[in-house]
Amino acid sequence: MARYDTIVIKIGSSTLTNEKGKLDLPNLKRIVKEVADLKKKVIIVTSGSIVTGSERLGLKTKPKTIPEKQSAAAVGQAILMRQYDKAFEAFGVTVAQVLLTRDELSGGERKFNAKNCLHMLLKEGVVPVINENDAVAVEEIKVGDNDTLSALVSVMIEADLLVLLTDVDGFYLSSDEGIPYKVEQIDDINNEVEDAAGHPSTQLGIGGMKTKIQAAKICKKAGIPVIIAHGRTTGVIQKIAAGEKVGTKFI
């Protein structure tokens, strides 16, 4: 049985929003319960702030300009954190909001301080909820997507595992006959794997499978396994923590 002491869980937009494009509170609460039941050191990297903020602002279309995205993210992040706080509070767990840019992940004193902060929060039994600081991030300091952000955070804190919760149940390759099949384990991220990653598959997220493969490559260099799994499967987090075969595992 696999034993993971520190786990980073990235929750994608497709996992946190319903078919109407609104915040899926029941699924958020289910994930929170599973995290609380783990009794382990867990960091959550959450998507959904722009979608949530767009809903509150009454925007009919997805924000396109940087100011539109920043304002929607600022509004949405406050709503998201309130929901995470309320959900975890039901289990006696404290959460902390941590907003990062590439500056805090690239080295130097800012990275040192961010790392120490996260380790102290975990030591105190707090669940850090991380997102990119979209309200102030510009191209020069922007990480770009939360798959990459979660990988960089995993490396920074030397996590034992990164879990990417998304809207598919793993990574798929195609047989010689062109029939797609799910791969349980990937040892080498070769050209076949990168080609199969294709392009973003959801409108809600900004990453898609391509950025998940990039996250796996970042973690692979640091010796951190990555699991891609469906974010709406009941008990998925407990099963992964127990070492059961769920989704696709990148060694």
Salt bridges, closest charged atoms under 4 A:
ASP5 OD2 - LYS41 NZ 3.97
ASP24 OD2 - ARG232 NH1 2.59
GLU34 OE2 - ARG30 NH1 2.67
ASP37 OD2 - LYS33 NZ 2.84
ASP103 OD2 - ARG110 NH1 3.51
GLU104 OE2 - ARG110 NH2 2.30
ASP134 OD1 - LYS142 NZ 3.05
ASP147 OD1 - LYS10 NZ 3.01
ASP147 OD2 - LYS212 NZ 3.17
GLU184 OE1 - LYS245 NZ 3.73
GLU194 OE2 - LYS217 NZ 3.14
